[in-house]
Every structure is written in C-alpha cells, then in structure tokens.
Amino acid sequence: MRVALVCKDKPQSLHIRQENRPAHLEHIRSTGVVEMAGPFLNEGGEMCGSLVILEVETLDQARDWAAADPYARAGLFESVQITEWKKVIG
C-alpha cells in the first residue's frame, strides 16, 4: 500500500531541518520504502514541511517509519498526518 505523510514544521525551525537533513536523507535511502519525497516551501522559498510517499504493507509500518525519521526525533514537526494514498496519475 502507498501511504502519504504530510508533515508541517514548527515555526522558526529551519535550523532543525538543516541540521538533521543528512540523517533524514540517509533514513530515506537506507529503509528502501520511500517512493517519492520532498519539502514544502513557504512564500520565501524556505523549506517548511515534507511530503513523503511510502510503499509499505501496513499503516503501522508507516507510523514506525515516521517515528524513526531523524526529523521527527529532533522535534521538527508541528504535525504529521499519515494517510493511505492511492496513486491514479503519474
């Protein structure tokens, strides 16, 4: 199943994102379940959240992946929405 993670950063937390970005990208690479991912940008072009599409067997696997993400462990996110997602186009 595909699962979408929509993550919104806490205000004024760009430094947390930047400090943890290498570990976050390694988490993506090493786990092998990320189909696509990228940051949301604010009006100034700065990263302010994330969209991650996972290919996993269960929602619990997606929740575990999200909890282990270095961004989440660093306290970057104000909110994380985890929802099953169906790819239709693309």
Backbone torsions as a table, in degrees:
resi	resn	phi	psi	omega
1	MET	NA	151.1	173.8
2	ARG	-96.7	142.2	179.8
3	VAL	-132.9	132.5	177.0
4	ALA	-99.0	131.6	171.5
5	LEU	-109.3	120.3	176.6
6	VAL	-111.7	110.8	-172.8
7	CYS	-116.6	129.6	177.5
8	LYS	-110.5	129.8	-179.8
9	ASP	-73.9	152.7	170.8
10	LYS	-66.4	150.9	177.1
11	PRO	-58.8	146.7	175.4
12	GLN	58.0	38.9	-175.6
13	SER	-120.5	18.5	-179.8
14	LEU	-57.1	-36.4	-179.8
15	HIS	-62.7	-35.7	177.5
16	ILE	-65.5	-43.1	178.5
17	ARG	-60.6	-48.7	-177.2
18	GLN	-64.1	-40.9	-179.1
19	GLU	-66.1	-30.8	-175.3
20	ASN	-104.0	0.8	-176.4
21	ARG	-59.6	-46.8	179.5
22	PRO	-58.4	-41.9	179.2
23	ALA	-67.7	-37.7	177.4
24	HIS	-62.1	-46.5	-179.8
25	LEU	-65.4	-35.1	176.0
26	GLU	-66.8	-39.1	176.4
27	HIS	-59.7	-45.0	177.6
28	ILE	-59.4	-49.3	-176.4
29	ARG	-65.4	-45.3	-171.1
30	SER	-76.4	-25.0	-176.7
31	THR	-82.5	-27.6	175.1
32	GLY	71.3	15.7	-178.8
33	VAL	-113.6	0.3	-178.0
34	VAL	-89.3	119.1	178.3
35	GLU	-83.3	-41.4	176.1
36	MET	-157.7	156.5	-178.8
37	ALA	-164.0	156.5	175.6
38	GLY	179.9	162.6	-178.2
39	PRO	-84.7	150.6	164.9
40	PHE	-80.7	151.0	179.3
41	LEU	-120.1	142.3	175.5
42	ASN	-83.8	-177.9	-176.7
43	GLU	-62.8	-23.6	177.8
44	GLY	-87.4	1.6	179.1
45	GLY	84.0	8.0	178.3
46	GLU	-88.8	146.8	177.4
47	MET	-64.5	136.9	-176.5
48	CYS	-143.1	11.0	-179.6
49	GLY	171.9	-176.9	-177.2
50	SER	-142.0	147.1	166.3
51	LEU	-118.8	123.4	-179.9
52	VAL	-129.0	127.9	175.5
53	ILE	-107.6	119.0	-179.9
54	LEU	-104.4	150.3	170.1
55	GLU	-114.0	104.1	-175.5
56	VAL	-135.6	172.1	179.2
57	GLU	-85.4	-33.8	-174.6
58	THR	-141.1	160.3	174.6
59	LEU	-64.0	-32.8	177.7
60	ASP	-61.9	-38.0	176.3
61	GLN	-62.8	-39.9	177.6
62	ALA	-64.6	-42.6	178.5
63	ARG	-62.8	-41.7	178.2
64	ASP	-63.8	-42.3	178.4
65	TRP	-60.4	-46.4	-179.0
66	ALA	-62.5	-40.8	-179.3
67	ALA	-66.8	-30.9	-179.2
68	ALA	-85.1	-9.6	179.8
69	ASP	-60.7	128.3	178.5
70	PRO	-54.9	-31.4	175.6
71	TYR	-61.7	-46.2	-180.0
72	ALA	-65.3	-43.1	-179.5
73	ARG	-64.2	-27.7	178.8
74	ALA	-83.2	-4.6	179.2
75	GLY	79.3	25.7	-177.3
76	LEU	-68.3	-37.4	-166.5
77	PHE	-89.8	137.5	171.4
78	GLU	-80.7	-35.2	178.4
79	SER	-153.3	152.4	175.8
80	VAL	-137.6	120.9	176.6
81	GLN	-107.0	127.7	-179.2
82	ILE	-119.7	116.1	-172.5
83	THR	-139.7	136.1	172.9
84	GLU	-61.1	140.5	-174.2
85	TRP	-133.8	139.5	179.2
86	LYS	-111.3	121.5	177.1
87	LYS	-77.5	127.6	179.5
88	VAL	-116.6	-40.9	-177.1
89	ILE	-126.3	140.9	174.0
90	GLY	106.3	NA	NA
